[in-house]
Amino acid sequence: MTAVDYMDCFPTGPGTLAGRYMRKFWHPVYRAEDLKPGWAKPIRIMSEEFTLYRGEEGKPHVVGFRCPHRGTQLSIGWIEEDSIRCRYHGWKFNASGQCVEQPAEKESFVEKIRIKSYPTKEYLGLIFAYFGGDPPPPLPRYPEYETGDVWVETYMRPCNFLNNIENDPVHIPFAHRESEFFLRRPREVPTVAQEETEWGLLLTTQTQSGRVQFLHYGMPNILSFRESDRDHLAWRVPIDDEHHHSFQLDIQHVKDGIEGDAVKARHSARTGKLGRSPNEIGAAVLRGEIRIQDIEGDDRANMVWIQDYAVQVGQGPIEMRRNENLGRSDMPLILQRKVWIRELQALADGKPVKSWNRSERLAEMRSYSHLPQN
């Protein structure tokens, strides 16, 4: 029996323990509005290359990265109805990965040629795919995000996905001290209570002024909360062991006043319409070329992402986790890591892993600004 430790949680490539675990779940891989009908895109998820394309009628598909004929990248080809044709010699593959045409062959052998295909669904403005070998579980649903004005945002960050998943609430008054979080809110260090739930972890934070927040960490890579100002749902998806995507949904409840103006500007910045890239600015901060407190003008609109880039990417490579010195404020992190190690140990031992479920109880939990009066 191999003992699993924390270092086993980081690599998610094919055959790794965490990679096998992550492939048991659906993951968003692209923002739906960024993939037009008739387009193909190369994508990299969990250290594997794939081809994402949208058929001419609008349905998205994920198939293998290369043509099995001579190995050319399939995404440079073109779409015909619901199939993709290789640009090199014209081999054509349908959405199931089956080769259906070989134009240059006098005696076709299409029945012998197939590339991998992966279950793909479009939901909530995102394209989801399932990369496990077994039949996929049902795609989880989030009914509260199916109505209303939902903002869909995404970014790439050059650090391991766990750097983001482990982004605890205690960092907020320090990392985000210059952000719109504190326009009308005192900068307080919260106390945090943690518990394992049927979906993952529930963190309950409370400040002296009475603000209570419920943060849900849905296994394996989801963050969710519902507050008076916004509802938020995010997935941190590995690209490889040094990069990850975040795909996130927001329903904004505060649309007017100073806070409303700030979140509108932030959304414009996050969709590339205002200011410079937060990755560009964050990288300059890490190189010592600029201080966060000196950022000015339109670049300030996306301050939260700049600050998170700096602290998460600034943690360095995976090996640096061996040098941590954890304290009492890290108890939620310690529990989170214990859950990950427990699940990976069960997988390594051939035992059942926990079946996670976002229950109605958890979905209805909403944070509030002040404690109820007795």
C-alpha positions as CSV (number, residue, x, y, z in Angstrom):
1,M,0.0,0.0,0.0
2,T,1.5,3.4,-1.1
3,A,1.0,6.2,1.4
4,V,-0.4,9.3,-0.3
5,D,0.9,12.7,0.8
6,Y,0.2,16.3,-0.1
7,M,2.7,16.4,-3.0
8,D,0.4,13.8,-4.8
9,C,-2.4,16.4,-5.0
10,F,-0.6,18.7,-7.4
11,P,0.2,16.8,-10.7
12,T,-2.9,16.1,-12.8
13,G,-1.4,14.7,-15.9
14,P,-2.5,11.3,-17.4
15,G,-1.8,8.4,-15.0
16,T,-1.1,10.6,-12.0
17,L,-3.2,10.0,-8.9
18,A,-4.8,13.4,-8.7
19,G,-5.2,13.3,-12.5
20,R,-7.2,10.1,-12.3
21,Y,-9.3,11.7,-9.5
22,M,-9.9,14.9,-11.4
23,R,-11.0,13.0,-14.5
24,K,-14.0,11.7,-12.5
25,F,-15.6,15.1,-12.8
26,W,-17.0,17.4,-15.5
27,H,-14.8,20.5,-16.1
28,P,-15.5,23.7,-18.0
29,V,-12.9,24.1,-20.8
30,Y,-14.0,27.3,-22.7
31,R,-16.3,30.3,-22.6
32,A,-19.1,29.5,-25.0
33,E,-19.3,32.9,-26.6
34,D,-15.6,32.6,-27.6
35,L,-16.2,29.6,-29.8
36,K,-18.1,30.5,-33.0
37,P,-19.9,27.9,-35.2
38,G,-17.4,26.4,-37.7
39,W,-14.4,27.1,-35.5
40,A,-11.9,24.7,-34.0
41,K,-9.5,25.5,-31.1
42,P,-6.6,23.7,-29.6
43,I,-7.0,23.3,-25.8
44,R,-4.8,21.9,-23.1
45,I,-6.4,20.4,-20.0
46,M,-4.6,18.5,-17.2
47,S,-1.4,18.3,-19.3
48,E,-3.2,16.7,-22.3
49,E,-3.9,18.3,-25.7
50,F,-7.4,18.2,-27.3
51,T,-9.3,19.7,-30.1
52,L,-12.4,21.7,-29.3
53,Y,-14.7,22.6,-32.1
54,R,-18.3,23.8,-32.7
55,G,-20.3,22.3,-35.6
56,E,-21.9,24.5,-38.2
57,E,-25.2,24.0,-36.4
58,G,-23.7,25.1,-33.1
59,K,-23.1,22.0,-31.1
60,P,-19.6,21.8,-29.4
61,H,-17.4,18.8,-29.4
62,V,-14.1,17.7,-27.9
63,V,-11.9,15.1,-29.8
64,G,-8.3,14.1,-30.0
65,F,-5.6,16.7,-30.7
66,R,-3.9,15.1,-33.8
67,C,-4.9,13.4,-37.0
68,P,-3.9,9.7,-36.7
69,H,-2.7,9.7,-40.3
70,R,0.4,11.8,-40.1
71,G,0.0,13.5,-36.8
72,T,-1.0,17.0,-37.9
73,Q,-2.9,19.2,-35.4
74,L,-6.6,18.9,-36.2
75,S,-7.6,22.4,-35.1
76,I,-6.0,23.9,-38.2
77,G,-8.5,22.0,-40.4
78,W,-12.0,23.0,-41.1
79,I,-15.5,22.1,-40.0
80,E,-18.1,20.4,-42.3
81,E,-21.5,20.2,-40.7
82,D,-20.8,18.4,-37.4
83,S,-17.4,16.9,-38.5
84,I,-13.8,18.1,-38.7
85,R,-11.5,17.6,-41.6
86,C,-7.7,17.4,-41.4
87,R,-6.0,20.1,-43.5
88,Y,-3.1,17.9,-44.4
89,H,-4.7,15.1,-46.4
90,G,-8.4,15.6,-45.9
91,W,-9.2,12.8,-43.5
92,K,-12.6,13.6,-42.0
93,F,-13.8,12.7,-38.5
94,N,-17.3,12.9,-37.1
95,A,-18.2,14.0,-33.6
96,S,-17.7,10.5,-32.2
97,G,-14.1,10.4,-33.5
98,Q,-14.8,7.9,-36.2
99,C,-13.0,8.5,-39.5
100,V,-15.6,8.8,-42.3
101,E,-13.6,9.9,-45.3
102,Q,-10.1,9.4,-46.7
103,P,-10.2,11.2,-50.1
104,A,-6.7,10.2,-51.3
105,E,-7.2,6.5,-50.7
106,K,-8.5,4.4,-53.5
107,E,-9.4,1.7,-51.0
108,S,-10.7,3.4,-47.9
109,F,-10.1,1.9,-44.5
110,V,-12.1,4.4,-42.5
111,E,-13.7,1.7,-40.3
112,K,-10.3,1.0,-38.8
113,I,-9.5,4.6,-37.8
114,R,-10.9,6.4,-34.8
115,I,-9.7,9.2,-32.6
116,K,-10.8,9.7,-29.0
117,S,-13.9,11.8,-28.4
118,Y,-15.2,13.2,-25.1
119,P,-18.6,13.9,-23.7
120,T,-19.2,17.7,-24.2
121,K,-22.1,19.9,-23.1
122,E,-22.8,23.6,-23.2
123,Y,-24.3,25.1,-20.0
124,L,-24.4,28.5,-18.2
125,G,-22.3,30.1,-21.0
126,L,-19.5,27.6,-20.6
127,I,-18.5,24.5,-22.5
128,F,-18.0,21.5,-20.2
129,A,-16.2,18.2,-21.1
130,Y,-15.7,14.9,-19.3
131,F,-12.3,13.3,-19.7
132,G,-12.7,10.1,-17.6
133,G,-12.8,6.7,-19.3
134,D,-16.0,5.6,-17.6
135,P,-19.5,6.7,-18.6
136,P,-19.9,10.3,-17.3
137,P,-22.0,11.2,-14.3
138,P,-24.8,13.7,-15.0
139,L,-23.6,17.2,-15.5
140,P,-24.2,19.0,-12.2
141,R,-26.9,21.7,-12.4
142,Y,-27.0,25.1,-10.8
143,P,-30.6,26.4,-11.2
144,E,-30.1,29.7,-9.5
145,Y,-27.7,30.7,-12.3
146,E,-30.0,29.6,-15.1
147,T,-32.0,32.8,-14.8
148,G,-31.0,36.4,-14.6
149,D,-28.1,38.4,-15.9
150,V,-25.1,36.2,-15.5
151,W,-21.6,37.5,-16.1
152,V,-19.2,34.8,-17.5
153,E,-15.5,35.6,-16.9
154,T,-12.3,33.6,-17.3
155,Y,-8.6,34.0,-16.9
156,M,-5.4,32.0,-17.1
157,R,-2.9,32.2,-14.2
158,P,0.6,30.7,-14.4
159,C,0.5,28.6,-11.2
160,N,-0.9,25.3,-10.1
161,F,-4.6,25.2,-9.7
162,L,-4.3,24.4,-6.0
163,N,-2.7,27.7,-5.4
164,N,-6.1,29.2,-6.3
165,I,-8.2,26.6,-4.6
166,E,-6.3,27.2,-1.3
167,N,-6.9,30.9,-1.5
168,D,-8.4,31.3,2.0
169,P,-10.7,34.1,3.2
170,V,-8.1,35.4,5.8
171,H,-6.1,36.9,2.9
172,I,-8.7,39.4,1.9
173,P,-8.0,42.3,4.2
174,F,-4.3,42.1,3.4
175,A,-4.1,41.0,-0.3
176,H,-7.0,43.2,-1.4
177,R,-6.6,46.2,0.8
178,E,-6.7,48.6,-2.1
179,S,-9.7,46.9,-3.8
180,E,-13.4,47.8,-4.1
181,F,-14.0,45.2,-1.3
182,F,-13.5,48.0,1.2
183,L,-15.4,50.9,-0.4
184,R,-18.0,50.8,2.3
185,R,-16.8,47.9,4.4
186,P,-14.3,47.9,7.4
187,R,-11.1,46.1,6.8
188,E,-11.3,43.3,9.4
189,V,-9.6,40.0,9.8
190,P,-12.3,37.4,10.1
191,T,-12.6,34.3,12.3
192,V,-13.1,31.2,10.3
193,A,-14.9,27.9,11.2
194,Q,-14.7,24.9,8.9
195,E,-16.5,21.7,8.4
196,E,-16.8,18.9,5.8
197,T,-20.1,18.8,3.9
198,E,-21.8,16.6,1.4
199,W,-20.3,18.8,-1.4
200,G,-16.8,19.5,0.0
201,L,-16.0,22.1,2.7
202,L,-18.0,24.9,4.2
203,L,-16.1,27.8,5.7
204,T,-18.1,30.3,7.8
205,T,-16.3,33.6,8.3
206,Q,-17.4,36.2,10.8
207,T,-16.1,39.7,11.5
208,Q,-16.5,41.9,14.7
209,S,-18.9,44.2,12.8
210,G,-21.2,41.2,12.3
211,R,-20.6,40.3,8.7
212,V,-21.0,36.5,8.1
213,Q,-20.0,34.8,4.9
214,F,-20.5,31.2,3.8
215,L,-17.8,29.9,1.4
216,H,-18.4,26.6,-0.2
217,Y,-15.4,24.6,-1.7
218,G,-17.1,22.0,-3.8
219,M,-14.9,19.0,-4.6
220,P,-12.6,19.0,-6.4
221,N,-12.2,22.5,-7.8
222,I,-15.2,24.7,-7.2
223,L,-15.7,27.9,-5.2
224,S,-19.2,29.2,-4.5
225,F,-20.9,31.8,-2.4
226,R,-24.1,33.8,-2.4
227,E,-24.1,37.2,-0.8
228,S,-26.2,40.4,-0.7
229,D,-24.1,42.0,-3.4
230,R,-23.5,39.0,-5.7
231,D,-23.7,35.2,-6.3
232,H,-20.5,33.6,-7.4
233,L,-19.6,30.2,-8.8
234,A,-16.1,29.3,-10.1
235,W,-14.1,26.4,-11.3
236,R,-10.2,26.2,-11.2
237,V,-9.2,23.9,-14.1
238,P,-5.6,22.7,-14.6
239,I,-4.0,23.4,-17.9
240,D,-0.9,21.6,-16.7
241,D,1.0,21.6,-13.4
242,E,2.2,25.2,-13.7
243,H,-0.9,26.9,-15.2
244,H,-4.6,26.8,-14.7
245,H,-7.8,28.5,-16.0
246,S,-10.5,29.9,-13.9
247,F,-14.1,29.9,-15.3
248,Q,-16.5,31.9,-13.2
249,L,-20.1,33.1,-13.1
250,D,-21.4,36.1,-11.3
251,I,-24.9,37.5,-10.7
252,Q,-24.6,41.1,-9.5
253,H,-27.2,42.3,-7.1
254,V,-25.7,45.8,-6.5
255,K,-25.8,47.7,-9.8
256,D,-26.0,51.4,-8.7
257,G,-23.9,53.7,-6.6
258,I,-20.2,53.6,-5.9
259,E,-20.2,49.8,-5.6
260,G,-22.3,49.3,-8.8
261,D,-19.9,51.5,-10.8
262,A,-16.9,49.6,-9.4
263,V,-18.2,46.1,-10.4
264,K,-19.2,47.3,-13.8
265,A,-15.7,48.7,-14.4
266,R,-14.3,45.5,-13.1
267,H,-16.3,43.4,-15.5
268,S,-15.3,45.6,-18.4
269,A,-11.6,45.1,-17.4
270,R,-12.0,41.4,-17.0
271,T,-13.5,41.1,-20.5
272,G,-10.6,43.1,-22.1
273,K,-12.5,46.4,-22.6
274,L,-10.7,48.5,-20.0
275,G,-7.1,48.8,-18.8
276,R,-4.2,46.4,-19.3
277,S,-4.1,42.7,-18.7
278,P,-4.0,41.8,-15.0
279,N,-1.4,39.1,-15.8
280,E,0.8,41.8,-17.4
281,I,0.5,44.1,-14.4
282,G,0.8,41.2,-11.9
283,A,4.0,40.0,-13.5
284,A,5.4,43.5,-13.4
285,V,4.6,43.6,-9.7
286,L,6.5,40.3,-9.1
287,R,9.5,41.7,-11.0
288,G,9.5,44.7,-8.7
289,E,8.8,47.2,-11.5
290,I,5.7,48.6,-9.9
291,R,4.0,48.5,-6.5
292,I,0.3,47.5,-6.3
293,Q,-0.5,50.6,-4.3
294,D,0.8,52.8,-7.1
295,I,-1.4,51.3,-9.9
296,E,-3.5,54.1,-11.4
297,G,-6.3,54.9,-13.8
298,D,-8.1,52.2,-15.7
299,D,-5.7,49.5,-14.6
300,R,-7.2,49.8,-11.1
301,A,-10.6,48.5,-12.3
302,N,-9.4,44.9,-12.1
303,M,-7.4,45.3,-8.9
304,V,-8.6,42.0,-7.4
305,W,-7.2,39.9,-10.2
306,I,-3.9,41.8,-10.1
307,Q,-3.6,41.2,-6.4
308,D,-4.6,37.5,-6.6
309,Y,-2.1,37.0,-9.4
310,A,0.7,38.5,-7.3
311,V,0.1,36.5,-4.2
312,Q,-0.8,33.2,-5.9
313,V,1.9,33.2,-8.6
314,G,4.2,34.7,-6.0
315,Q,4.0,31.5,-4.0
316,G,6.4,29.9,-6.4
317,P,6.5,26.3,-7.7
318,I,4.9,23.3,-6.1
319,E,8.1,22.3,-4.2
320,M,7.8,25.5,-2.1
321,R,4.9,24.0,-0.2
322,R,7.4,21.9,1.7
323,N,8.6,25.1,3.5
324,E,5.3,26.3,4.8
325,N,4.7,27.1,8.5
326,L,1.0,26.8,9.1
327,G,-0.9,28.4,12.1
328,R,-4.3,28.4,13.6
329,S,-5.8,30.5,10.9
330,D,-4.8,27.8,8.5
331,M,-7.2,25.2,10.0
332,P,-9.6,25.3,7.0
333,L,-6.6,24.7,4.7
334,I,-5.4,21.8,6.8
335,L,-8.9,20.2,6.7
336,Q,-9.1,20.7,2.9
337,R,-5.7,19.0,2.4
338,K,-6.8,16.1,4.7
339,V,-9.9,15.6,2.5
340,W,-7.8,15.6,-0.7
341,I,-5.3,13.1,0.7
342,R,-8.1,10.9,2.1
343,E,-9.8,10.7,-1.3
344,L,-6.6,10.1,-3.2
345,Q,-5.6,7.4,-0.7
346,A,-8.9,5.6,-1.3
347,L,-8.4,5.8,-5.1
348,A,-4.8,4.5,-4.7
349,D,-6.1,1.6,-2.6
350,G,-8.9,0.7,-5.0
351,K,-11.6,1.8,-2.5
352,P,-14.7,3.9,-3.2
353,V,-14.2,7.6,-3.1
354,K,-16.8,9.9,-1.6
355,S,-19.8,10.8,-3.9
356,W,-20.0,14.6,-3.6
357,N,-23.4,16.3,-3.9
358,R,-24.4,20.0,-3.8
359,S,-27.6,19.6,-1.7
360,E,-30.5,22.0,-1.7
361,R,-29.4,23.0,1.9
362,L,-26.1,24.2,0.7
363,A,-27.4,25.8,-2.5
364,E,-29.8,28.0,-0.4
365,M,-27.2,29.2,2.1
366,R,-26.7,33.0,1.6
367,S,-24.3,35.2,3.5
368,Y,-25.5,38.2,5.4
369,S,-24.0,41.5,6.5
370,H,-25.1,41.5,10.1
371,L,-25.9,38.8,12.7
372,P,-29.6,38.3,13.4
373,Q,-30.9,40.0,16.5
374,N,-32.0,37.8,19.4
